[in-house]
Amino acid sequence: MKRLRLLALLAALAAPPAAVALAVGDAAPPLAVPDGEGQQVDLVRLRGSVVYVDFWASWCGPCKRSFPWMNELSRKYAASGLKIVAINLDKKREDAERFLKVSPAEFTVAYDATGTSPAAWQVKSMPSSYLVDATGRIAWVESGFKDDRKPEVEARIRAALAAK
């Protein structure tokens, strides 16, 4: 029994510290992923715009509900400087393409089958969305997608656009 406790203690000490979730005011992590045409979507190149970064997957039910809303946001705020980048995390591109036939996107869709970007952004659930202000800082973090949260998130987007 002592040996098991000792092993557990050693394992806990050897484990890397738990990642602290991204918070409002933090610098946005790097993001460089290919879009559907193979062009690199790079957050640095989008500096000066307000960027809504959304991590999604084809199997995610709430993601299906979020796409029409993100299309609406794009139509309403693109002219004011909002860019939406939805990063698909499916291992198979075909799964994402089937999803997009049913739920088309009127915004940039990028692909990260390797999982590098969600690790850097500390994605904990699907979908996870991050509002990045024009200076490259996190202005808002949203886990999941709930219809009753849309007005608050949209108000945050308007505020970030007004502060540009």
Sequence and secondary structure as in RCSB ss.txt:
>XXXX:A:sequence
MKRLRLLALLAALAAPPAAVALAVGDAAPPLAVPDGEGQQVDLVRLRGSVVYVDFWASWCGPCKRSFPWMNELSR
KYAASGLKIVAINLDKKREDAERFLKVSPAEFTVAYDATGTSPAAWQVKSMPSSYLVDATGRIAWVESGFKDDRK
PEVEARIRAALAAK
>XXXX:A:secstr
 HHHHHHHHHHHHHS        TTSB    EEEBTTS EEEGGGGTTSEEEEEEE TT HHHHHHHHHHHHHHH
HHGGGTEEEEEEE  SSHHHHHHHHHHS  SSEEEE TT HHHHHTT  SSSEEEEE TTSBEEEEEES  GGGH
HHHHHHHHHHHHT 
